[in-house]
């Protein structure tokens, strides 16, 4: 009778161990796939952010050039207005 119990316990242990091994193996594979997905997702997001950063940098440089042009125009207009007001006062 003891041999039957020993065989039964051994069979349950072996089957349980095999099932547990398969479970943990699948779990680790799923975890690796999830980590790989996250890694690729992060790489894609970083690439998109770098592209947006380069684009915004380019736009910033263009706007800076436009601002410099506008500042020059305002300075020229101020000079012209001063000249015209001085000329107008002189003629009065």
Secondary structure, 3 states (H helix, E strand, C coil): CHHHHHHHHHHHHHHHHHHHHHHHHHHHHHHHHHHHHHHHHHHHHHHHHHHHHHHHHHHHHHHHHHHHHHHHHHHHHHHHHHHHHHHHHHHC
